[in-house]
């Protein structure tokens, strides 16, 4: 339950800062996060295939 409260608090802070940031800054941040998540996913899948 505490994890859920912390996650919602962080989500509120992130959405609040995005609402006050200019659109290009928000889009660049979203693109950076998206690329980071894709790289993380590819690395995880690559390491799981080679470890088993």
C-alpha positions as YAML, in Angstrom:
chain: A
units: angstrom
residues:
- id: 1
  name: UNK
  ca: [0.00, 0.00, 0.00]
- id: 2
  name: UNK
  ca: [2.83, 2.36, 0.82]
- id: 3
  name: UNK
  ca: [4.42, 1.61, -2.56]
- id: 4
  name: UNK
  ca: [1.16, 2.58, -4.28]
- id: 5
  name: UNK
  ca: [0.98, 5.86, -2.38]
- id: 6
  name: UNK
  ca: [4.60, 6.66, -3.27]
- id: 7
  name: UNK
  ca: [4.01, 5.80, -6.93]
- id: 8
  name: UNK
  ca: [0.93, 8.03, -7.10]
- id: 9
  name: UNK
  ca: [2.83, 10.86, -5.40]
- id: 10
  name: UNK
  ca: [5.68, 10.60, -7.90]
- id: 11
  name: UNK
  ca: [3.20, 10.45, -10.78]
- id: 12
  name: UNK
  ca: [1.51, 13.60, -9.52]
- id: 13
  name: UNK
  ca: [4.84, 15.41, -9.26]
- id: 14
  name: UNK
  ca: [5.84, 14.30, -12.77]
- id: 15
  name: UNK
  ca: [2.51, 15.30, -14.31]
- id: 16
  name: UNK
  ca: [2.58, 18.60, -12.47]
- id: 17
  name: UNK
  ca: [6.02, 19.46, -13.81]
- id: 18
  name: UNK
  ca: [5.04, 18.41, -17.33]
- id: 19
  name: UNK
  ca: [1.98, 20.65, -17.18]
- id: 20
  name: UNK
  ca: [4.19, 23.67, -16.49]
- id: 21
  name: UNK
  ca: [6.95, 22.82, -18.97]
- id: 22
  name: UNK
  ca: [6.81, 23.93, -22.60]
- id: 23
  name: UNK
  ca: [5.56, 21.32, -25.08]
- id: 24
  name: UNK
  ca: [8.92, 20.82, -26.88]
- id: 25
  name: UNK
  ca: [10.65, 20.14, -23.55]
- id: 26
  name: UNK
  ca: [7.98, 17.59, -22.62]
- id: 27
  name: UNK
  ca: [8.26, 15.88, -26.00]
- id: 28
  name: UNK
  ca: [12.04, 15.65, -25.80]
- id: 29
  name: UNK
  ca: [11.84, 14.24, -22.27]
- id: 30
  name: UNK
  ca: [9.24, 11.69, -23.39]
- id: 31
  name: UNK
  ca: [11.42, 10.67, -26.34]
- id: 32
  name: UNK
  ca: [14.48, 10.25, -24.11]
- id: 33
  name: UNK
  ca: [12.54, 8.12, -21.64]
- id: 34
  name: UNK
  ca: [11.07, 6.04, -24.48]
- id: 35
  name: UNK
  ca: [14.50, 5.38, -25.99]
- id: 36
  name: UNK
  ca: [15.87, 4.46, -22.58]
- id: 37
  name: UNK
  ca: [13.03, 1.98, -22.04]
- id: 38
  name: UNK
  ca: [13.59, 0.39, -25.47]
- id: 39
  name: UNK
  ca: [17.33, 0.04, -24.83]
- id: 40
  name: UNK
  ca: [16.63, -1.47, -21.41]
- id: 41
  name: UNK
  ca: [14.15, -3.95, -22.90]
- id: 42
  name: UNK
  ca: [16.54, -5.02, -25.65]
- id: 43
  name: UNK
  ca: [19.40, -5.49, -23.17]
- id: 44
  name: UNK
  ca: [17.21, -7.53, -20.80]
- id: 45
  name: UNK
  ca: [15.94, -9.81, -23.57]
- id: 46
  name: UNK
  ca: [19.46, -10.23, -24.93]
- id: 47
  name: UNK
  ca: [20.88, -11.14, -21.50]
- id: 48
  name: UNK
  ca: [18.05, -13.59, -20.73]
- id: 49
  name: UNK
  ca: [18.51, -15.43, -24.01]
- id: 50
  name: UNK
  ca: [22.25, -15.87, -23.45]
- id: 51
  name: UNK
  ca: [22.06, -16.77, -19.75]
- id: 52
  name: UNK
  ca: [19.71, -19.75, -20.15]
...
